[in-house]
Amino acid sequence: MREILARYIRNPAAVLGLVLLLAIVAMAVSAPVVFPKDPLGLAGRPLQWPLGNPRFWLGTDPSGRDIAAQIFYGARVSLLIGLAATAISLLIGVAIGAVAGYYGGLADDILMRITEAFQTLPNFLLLLVLVAVFGSDITTVTVAIGLVSWPPTARLTRAEFLSLRNREFVQACRTLGMRDARIIFAEILPNALPPVIVYASVVMAVSILLESALAFLNLSDPNVASWGNLIGAGRGVLRTQWYVSAIPGVAILATVLAVSLVGQGLNDALNPRLKGGAS
Amino acid sequence: MAQPPPPSSPILSVEGLDVRLPAGGDRPFALQGVSLELERNEILCVVGESGSGKSMTANAVLGLLPPGVRAVAGRILFDGSDLLTLAEDELRRVRGARVGMIFQEPMTALNPLRTIGDQIGEMFRIHTGLGRSEIGRRVLALLEEVHIPDPAAAARAYPHELSGGQRQRAMIAMALALEPAVLIADEPTTALDVTTQARILRLIRDLQRRKGTAVLFITHDFGVVAEIAHRVVVMQHGAVVEQGPAAAILNRPQHPYTQALIAAVPPLAPPQHAQPVAGPPILTIEGVTKTYRSGQLFRRRTVDAVRDVHLALAKGSTLGIVGESGSGKSTLARCIVRLLDPDAGSIRLDGIDLAALSRRELRARTRRVQMVFQDPYGSLNPRRRAGELVAQGPMVHGMPRAEALARARALFELVGLDPESVGRYPHEFSGGQRQRIGLARALALEPDVLVADEPVSALDVSVQAQVLRLLADLKERLGLSMIFITHDLRVAAQVCDRIAVMKEGIVVEEGVAAELFAAPRHAYTQALLAAVPGRGWTQPAGADGPAAAAARAAAS
């Protein structure tokens, strides 16, 4: 464990990602303290440029709302959606992948055909359908994002299980008389998890992007201050007051970059041998 | 043992070679002060256990050291030039053309996407300016020389279409293509079956004699040394501890480490004092059959892994199941512990048919038959502490955690491990120690029958001897009955009361070990026995004296 941490710290890109991520988390946590008022309430004259008014240092949007406040509160929404959707996607993906990989045969065939059915549909289209059918409050959106992003996790988990299930330590557990559920979750899963955890960072980045894309199309929950909603609000004034869309865009970019760098750093720390040369 | 050739000047000499390992390893040097000379027209065996530096020596000669590993002192003289000072492009002209190399695993050393003939022909395309038809002709001649059946077909075949022995023959043909002055063979027969190994060894010896090539032969197996070597170099911890003519080293070893190594080689004859155990059978196997099915809907392939096997294990005895790879011996073992479900037949333990039990019943009864696995690295979950691994079994069967952990400590003591090490992870143990953990795990459930699948095959010979002694001792003390799967007839001779020989899923011969070794009835058993390397060599009696016993203790 300490060794993994040491390898992670030695990787400058990974440390940069972690610092960035912590900054975004700090923004999310401190939002109600820094901006005690409702971020969606009318704050001042609309479309003030950033740095023009000391009260609104990132300016205001077309409805006269404070952009800085929306960025801070948006960090909460984006991180929450990212974490919750990733958790849902991991839960489904790992369970399906583990069962398919461990049992093989008919169970594998059925579960993998279902996975492929999901994969053949572009996940954003599927997401649009789900949101169109079930409505667009923030919980539904989060669950829907989780529901469309599990197939790659399932395939990855299955591949790990396929290679681990015939290892002798698994056979040893079976000869000891252990139940299948315990072998799958207590014995094999911890060994299969490192690549899945790394992949979770990709799922999280994609979830944040998906929510922003929905919001841009005005299909996300309009009652929360999300970055995507802000980008959507700036769409109409994109040519003159471009900052309204650009500022939340940079926030999304920074978050996705941070999550990806952390994931890549974790990958290198957990699999040191894959990274060039003998070490 | 082959006759030593007349002395001549060395063609390859290694002088005071030091090879440094990257910082942070378990030792600073892979090789320290290694000096050896390879004469023209001789086979020099470099023998040692894992980590002795024998393969590193071969790699240093070819300039194939892993990244971060460097030769820091000494010279490697070949044909008057020092290979250590040559530039990479000069080295490339030496490799393959002047110094040929054969690797342990021919499947990974050959490119799976290109035909055998193409890969052998490449040697000529790189190093000579011969035309296509001439190359084709030479490839066929080479394949003929290594006695591949139907050379023309073999040249057109891809590596996976040949058997392991044929692939190794193709590798040898490739190594010899340009008539190199030196051939380096790194454990070339370790991955092969014993009968195939015997044929490949004979081939290397014949080719060496005919062409006068100097062969540097790396091996861990003293049987192979006895079979092929003119001279022997013994290595330990990266240093040469003893060298000399084969007869002298094998029969009158001087260095305590060599003595210990040779004493640890199990003799081929069963011990005299062994009384054949003839108790009532505790386990009877009747008509067990297992067929593997694979392939898609329209191209079903079936392989009969085990066919109608009848065996009985007498209480308190050891039944050896011996055979080559693909003989079905491991499949049979897995059927006995129900890791696989046999297609037909019964496996009765004290009258209960294990083969007919449902999964649920099996989980409850499984504790009476336990298994020890081959791979000391793969058979322990790397993420669990050693004590937990041993305590797991009793806990599954309802023992409270604290009691199970206490039992684990007692078992550690029983198998000769430090009870204080229960908190360590598997990777912190050596191979032999891991095998002891696996044994403790099996014993934790207090089984009546122990099924051991090649339990010592992955271990060095000195560690192997210790584990075998431990097994014999525990069997005696705990009154275990054992089924012992092995491909190694030397090991089988030492451990087993009765032996069953399997070939292609069928038991071809079964009998008391001493009788089977003295007078094998089936032709296949005779062939197996004849193929054991070094069968003509018996260890010097003195090697097992008090001096050697002390040395053995020092080496372990």
Interface residues (C-beta under 8 A of the other chain):
Chain A: R167 E168 F169 Q171 A172 C173 R174 T175 L176 G177 M178 R179 R182 E187 P190 N191 G277 A278 S279
Chain B: P22 P66 P67 G68 V69 R334 V337 L339 L362 R363 A364 T366 R367 V369 Q370 M371 F373 Q374 D375 G378 S379 L380 N381 P382 R383 Q392 G393 V396 H397 G438 R441 A442 L445
